[in-house]
């Protein structure tokens, strides 16, 4: 699975009448809009419902010459920020940029601006972009359109508009808390992820951005999703800051029975850390956008599952009923964790998902795909409702995405780091788990009960020591896999028969 900068739109979508005004350069500089049509709060839902009742139609594509360019070619054209929507309008606290078509983005996206109950389509204009003399001479015709959008606001200094979210490629979008840099991505929907027949990628085909009032700090974006299997109406209420909060309302209409459907999907990258460092020759101690999946299940139990880069694709399902939250987190927050002056992985945000209503029975799915390189996203997680969705059904999901440094979700001491290596003892392995310090940790660590379980192999008793750097307890235990090629581990610290730490889960593979 490619990283977002490289993701192609793999599923096709219906063309929209919002493209009626394209190709001609506006008389005035900057992004320009056309004549408006009425827009109501349920406009996008009505569009998605009606669209789901008709057969799927592939959209038009941009000229093939545009998709045959190289990555360097695509980097040679960029949006000129002086042409941003609402540039120079001091009363409007938002700026919108657009992305050029081409490379991995073959489908033009319709974008409209909503103001005073009217939706005004954005005119396509190549003149809003700047480019170097290395950009190839490509055909310009009415099939071209913008490939996505970026939002900017005054986050740290007056008059300086910093970006905080991007929507580009299929149904992918990314956001960052103030001070972070882009890492993990989210999607509108996942369909048949890791299925033998192949994954389907629904796409956002149209966007409607509401013009914010003066002083407004929450910005609203609507999106229409379409694919061969379903359609969807989405509303994003985005509040930038540290962290960034994104409230999502999704209304999904199924064209067919979909068993493997993913709600609130997240995508990230994990190459290695101290669990598998021996497999890679690299100067950096670790390379990853996220280092673990955290879950607070319906029973209130807090789970931490360190991510893996397996040698073969693996799928995990954490069965649950009405989960309280889950997300891909980046707990490694120090430069020394990565020693990378360019990628700055310690500034990548975690992404936490909180359902706003009961999602019922299902599972948090985690897909880990082998990757030899950091340029590929190889981690996917989402909520998979039990039984999927039925053909002709209407399904509503609302949830909150929080993008930023990993705060203390859940209960119990959190896991700071996991290390695995050879015990040099009859093919044994050693596992070290560092827990944070906390006021509930007794001075005498012998008062703490150690719970360790494994699905196979032989596991030694655990030993606790205080880590002088973190101040918290470190759990160490050995295991001997024998003939086992896959072992599921579970460990937790308890005090007076009550949980002291979150539950640590790990899947070891030979």
ROBA-559767 format. One line per field, with one value per residue (C-alpha): residue in three letters; z, x, y. Coordinates in steps of 0.25 Angstrom, whole numbers. Layout:
% ROBA-559767
r: [ALA/...]
pz: [Z/...]
px: [X/...]
py: [Y/...]
END
This chain:
% ROBA-559767
r: [UNK/UNK/UNK/UNK/UNK/UNK/UNK/UNK/UNK/UNK/UNK/UNK/UNK/UNK/UNK/UNK/UNK/UNK/UNK/UNK/UNK/UNK/UNK/UNK/UNK/UNK/UNK/UNK/UNK/UNK/UNK/UNK/UNK/UNK/UNK/UNK/UNK/UNK/UNK/UNK/UNK/UNK/UNK/UNK/UNK/UNK/UNK/UNK/UNK/UNK/UNK/UNK/UNK/UNK/UNK/UNK/UNK/UNK/UNK/UNK/UNK/UNK/UNK/UNK/UNK/UNK/UNK/UNK/UNK/UNK/UNK/UNK/UNK/UNK/UNK/UNK/UNK/UNK/UNK/UNK/UNK/UNK/UNK/UNK/UNK/UNK/UNK/UNK/UNK/UNK/UNK/UNK/UNK/UNK/UNK/UNK/UNK/UNK/UNK/UNK/UNK/UNK/UNK/UNK/UNK/UNK/UNK/UNK/UNK/UNK/UNK/UNK/UNK/UNK/UNK/UNK/UNK/UNK/UNK/UNK/UNK/UNK/UNK/UNK/UNK/UNK/UNK/UNK/UNK/UNK/UNK/UNK/UNK/UNK/UNK/UNK/UNK/UNK/UNK/UNK/UNK/UNK/UNK/UNK/UNK/UNK/UNK/UNK/UNK/UNK/UNK/UNK/UNK/UNK/UNK/UNK/UNK/UNK/UNK/UNK/UNK/UNK/UNK/UNK/UNK/UNK/UNK/UNK/UNK/UNK/UNK/UNK/UNK/UNK/UNK/UNK/UNK/UNK/UNK/UNK/UNK/UNK/UNK/UNK/UNK/UNK/UNK/UNK/UNK/UNK/UNK/UNK/UNK/UNK/UNK/UNK/UNK/UNK/UNK/UNK/UNK/UNK/UNK/UNK/UNK/UNK/UNK/UNK/UNK/UNK/UNK/UNK/UNK/UNK/UNK/UNK/UNK/UNK/UNK/UNK/UNK/UNK/UNK/UNK/UNK/UNK/UNK/UNK/UNK/UNK/UNK/UNK/UNK/UNK/UNK/UNK/UNK/UNK/UNK/UNK/UNK/UNK/UNK/UNK/UNK/UNK/UNK/UNK/UNK/UNK/UNK/UNK/UNK/UNK/UNK/UNK/UNK/UNK/UNK/UNK/UNK/UNK/UNK/UNK/UNK/UNK/UNK/UNK/UNK/UNK/UNK/UNK/UNK/UNK/UNK/UNK/UNK/UNK/UNK/UNK/UNK/UNK/UNK/UNK/UNK/UNK/UNK/UNK/UNK/UNK/UNK/UNK/UNK/UNK/UNK/UNK/UNK/UNK/UNK/UNK/UNK/UNK/UNK/UNK/UNK/UNK/UNK/UNK/UNK/UNK/UNK/UNK/UNK/UNK/UNK/UNK/UNK/UNK/UNK/UNK/UNK/UNK/UNK/UNK/UNK/UNK/UNK/UNK/UNK/UNK/UNK/UNK/UNK/UNK/UNK/UNK/UNK/UNK/UNK/UNK/UNK/UNK/UNK/UNK/UNK/UNK/UNK/UNK/UNK/UNK/UNK/UNK/UNK/UNK/UNK/UNK/UNK/UNK/UNK/UNK/UNK/UNK/UNK/UNK/UNK/UNK/UNK/UNK/UNK/UNK/UNK/UNK/UNK/UNK/UNK/UNK/UNK/UNK/UNK/UNK/UNK/UNK/UNK/UNK/UNK/UNK/UNK/UNK/UNK/UNK/UNK/UNK/UNK/UNK/UNK/UNK/UNK/UNK/UNK/UNK/UNK/UNK/UNK/UNK/UNK/UNK/UNK/UNK/UNK/UNK/UNK/UNK/UNK/UNK/UNK/UNK/UNK/UNK/UNK/UNK/UNK/UNK/UNK/UNK/UNK/UNK/UNK/UNK/UNK/UNK/UNK/UNK/UNK/UNK/UNK/UNK/UNK/UNK/UNK/UNK/UNK/UNK/UNK/UNK/UNK/UNK/UNK/UNK/UNK/UNK/UNK/UNK/UNK/UNK/UNK/UNK/UNK/UNK/UNK/UNK/UNK/UNK/UNK/UNK/UNK/UNK/UNK/UNK/UNK/UNK/UNK/UNK/UNK/UNK/UNK/UNK/UNK/UNK/UNK/UNK/UNK/UNK/UNK/UNK/UNK/UNK/UNK/UNK/UNK/UNK/UNK/UNK/UNK/UNK/UNK/UNK/UNK/UNK/UNK/UNK/UNK/UNK/UNK/UNK/UNK/UNK/UNK/UNK/UNK/UNK]
pz: [0/-5/4/2/-6/-16/-15/-28/-29/-31/-31/-41/-38/-45/-52/-46/-53/-44/-54/-64/-63/-65/-74/-76/-68/-59/-62/-48/-41/-31/-29/-35/-33/-43/-41/-29/-26/-13/-3/9/21/15/1/1/7/-3/-14/-8/-6/-20/-26/-18/-25/-39/-45/-43/-54/-56/-56/-67/-66/-69/-82/-80/-83/-69/-62/-69/-63/-53/-38/-40/-51/-42/-32/-42/-42/-29/-24/-23/-9/-14/-22/-9/-7/2/1/5/12/26/31/27/36/26/13/3/-7/-18/-24/-38/-46/-51/-47/-37/-37/-50/-46/-46/-33/-32/-21/-17/-7/1/5/10/6/-8/-14/-24/-32/-33/-47/-52/-56/-59/-56/-41/-41/-43/-49/-53/-67/-65/-64/-77/-88/-86/-93/-86/-89/-82/-75/-65/-51/-37/-30/-16/-6/6/17/25/37/46/57/63/58/52/37/36/30/33/27/36/27/13/5/-7/-14/-13/1/8/17/27/38/48/62/62/63/57/43/34/37/38/29/30/20/18/16/14/6/5/11/10/3/-7/-18/-16/-9/-14/-12/-10/-15/-10/-23/-19/-7/-2/7/16/17/32/39/45/57/54/59/54/39/32/19/12/3/-6/-7/-18/-22/-29/-15/-8/-7/5/10/20/28/34/46/47/59/57/69/78/77/64/66/54/56/45/42/31/24/16/5/1/-14/-10/2/8/18/20/22/30/38/41/35/38/30/35/33/42/37/50/65/76/74/60/58/55/41/36/33/36/44/51/64/58/46/48/47/58/68/73/73/86/89/100/98/102/116/119/117/112/102/95/83/78/63/54/41/38/27/23/23/36/40/55/60/74/76/84/87/86/87/94/85/77/69/63/73/72/87/83/84/85/74/80/77/62/61/47/44/31/34/48/52/66/62/55/61/67/63/73/69/78/74/77/78/81/69/74/72/63/63/62/50/49/36/36/22/20/15/12/12/19/6/7/17/22/34/33/45/45/52/45/49/51/39/30/23/14/0/0/15/20/31/40/47/55/62/66/61/70/63/72/82/89/102/113/108/116/130/136/133/119/111/107/99/95/92/87/85/86/100/96/104/96/85/95/93/103/104/111/113/119/127/131/145/153/167/169/167/180/185/186/172/179/183/168/162/148/138/126/116/103/93/90/94/108/116/128/140/139/146/150/151/152/140/145/132/132/147/143/144/134/132/126/123/114/104/97/84/81/68/69/57/63/78/84/97/107/119/130/144/155/169/180/169/161/148/150/135/122/115/106/94/84/72/70/57/54]
px: [0/6/8/-2/7/8/-7/-14/-29/-32/-48/-56/-67/-79/-76/-83/-90/-82/-71/-80/-71/-56/-44/-46/-36/-44/-42/-38/-26/-28/-38/-52/-66/-77/-92/-98/-110/-117/-110/-118/-112/-117/-113/-101/-109/-120/-109/-103/-116/-121/-107/-108/-121/-114/-103/-89/-83/-68/-64/-57/-42/-31/-23/-13/-1/-4/-3/9/18/29/28/39/30/18/27/30/16/10/-1/2/-2/-5/-17/-23/-38/-41/-27/-27/-41/-37/-51/-50/-42/-38/-31/-33/-22/-24/-15/-12/-17/-7/2/-6/-18/-26/-40/-44/-51/-62/-61/-71/-72/-85/-88/-102/-109/-103/-93/-84/-75/-60/-55/-43/-31/-17/-13/-14/-2/13/23/38/43/44/29/26/17/4/-10/-20/-35/-48/-45/-36/-39/-33/-29/-31/-31/-23/-28/-20/-22/-15/-10/2/4/-6/-5/2/-7/-2/-8/-15/-22/-21/-32/-26/-26/-38/-44/-31/-29/-18/-18/-8/-8/-1/14/13/16/8/9/-3/-15/-30/-40/-55/-57/-50/-56/-50/-37/-27/-37/-32/-40/-34/-38/-48/-44/-57/-54/-58/-64/-69/-66/-74/-66/-75/-70/-67/-72/-62/-55/-60/-50/-57/-58/-68/-66/-76/-72/-79/-73/-76/-71/-76/-81/-86/-88/-87/-90/-79/-78/-65/-65/-50/-44/-29/-20/-12/-18/-27/-41/-49/-64/-69/-83/-84/-96/-93/-103/-99/-101/-98/-96/-82/-77/-63/-66/-57/-62/-53/-40/-26/-14/1/15/23/36/44/47/54/45/51/63/72/65/69/83/80/87/73/69/54/46/31/19/12/17/4/-11/-18/-32/-42/-52/-66/-63/-54/-41/-29/-21/-7/-3/11/11/19/25/23/30/16/3/-5/-19/-23/-37/-40/-55/-63/-77/-78/-64/-60/-49/-37/-25/-12/-2/12/17/32/33/48/57/67/56/59/71/65/67/59/47/45/37/36/27/17/3/-5/-19/-30/-44/-56/-70/-81/-92/-92/-86/-91/-83/-71/-56/-45/-37/-22/-15/0/7/21/30/44/44/38/32/21/9/7/-2/-17/-28/-43/-56/-62/-77/-82/-90/-85/-96/-107/-110/-120/-117/-115/-104/-100/-87/-82/-68/-57/-43/-33/-19/-7/2/-3/-9/-13/-25/-30/-26/-14/1/4/15/26/34/35/48/51/64/71/73/85/79/75/68/61/56/55/44/46/34/36/24/23/25/12/8/1/14/19/33/35/32/31/17/13/7/12/2/8/1/5/-3/9/24/29/29/38/33/34/44/42/52/52/57/66/63/48/45/35/36/42/36/46/42/48/41/45/36/40/33/23/24/13/11/1/5/-2/4/-1/3/-6/-7/-16/-23/-27/-20/-8/-5/-11/-12/0/-2/7/8/22/25/37]
py: [0/13/25/36/45/33/28/26/27/13/13/21/30/37/50/63/74/83/82/90/102/98/101/116/125/135/150/152/146/135/124/128/122/121/124/118/108/105/97/91/83/70/73/63/52/53/53/40/33/36/32/18/15/15/7/11/19/22/36/43/43/54/52/40/49/55/42/37/48/45/48/59/65/66/73/83/89/95/104/119/122/137/130/124/125/137/142/156/155/159/155/141/132/122/120/108/103/93/82/80/68/57/46/37/46/43/47/62/66/76/87/97/108/109/123/128/116/115/106/112/103/106/109/101/109/105/119/117/108/112/102/101/100/85/83/76/82/75/76/85/82/82/68/74/78/79/67/71/83/88/97/107/116/126/116/122/136/146/148/134/123/110/97/87/77/71/64/57/43/33/36/39/51/55/65/70/77/90/87/73/69/59/44/35/37/34/30/32/17/4/-8/-22/-18/-30/-38/-49/-43/-29/-16/-6/9/18/32/46/52/65/75/86/96/105/120/122/134/144/139/125/114/101/99/90/82/73/61/52/38/28/14/1/-4/8/23/33/46/52/64/68/79/82/90/92/94/85/75/76/71/66/62/53/49/38/33/21/15/1/-4/-18/-27/-23/-32/-26/-12/-3/9/21/14/19/16/18/13/4/-2/-5/-2/-9/-21/-24/-15/-27/-28/-15/-8/7/18/21/14/13/17/18/28/20/10/4/1/6/1/4/-7/-7/-13/-2/-10/-2/-10/-7/-15/-11/-11/-21/-22/-37/-45/-49/-41/-43/-39/-37/-36/-30/-34/-24/-18/-3/1/14/17/12/18/17/25/30/29/31/46/49/52/42/31/33/42/46/61/61/51/56/44/48/60/50/51/40/38/34/31/32/27/37/26/11/4/-10/-23/-24/-24/-14/-20/-18/-21/-22/-23/-26/-14/-13/2/14/20/10/11/-4/-2/-1/-2/1/-3/-15/-16/-31/-35/-24/-15/-20/-16/-5/-1/13/13/25/26/38/39/49/48/54/57/60/55/43/47/38/31/19/14/9/11/12/5/14/4/-11/-18/-32/-40/-52/-58/-66/-77/-90/-82/-74/-59/-48/-38/-24/-15/-1/5/19/24/27/31/17/10/5/7/-8/-14/-28/-23/-23/-36/-40/-46/-53/-62/-68/-77/-86/-88/-87/-74/-71/-64/-49/-40/-25/-14/1/8/19/28/27/24/14/-1/-10/-24/-35/-49/-60/-69/-82/-83/-98/-102/-90/-80/-71/-67/-58/-51/-44/-37/-27/-22/-23/-18/-23/-31/-19/-14/-5/-4/-5/-19/-22/-31/-35/-45/-51/-59/-67]
END
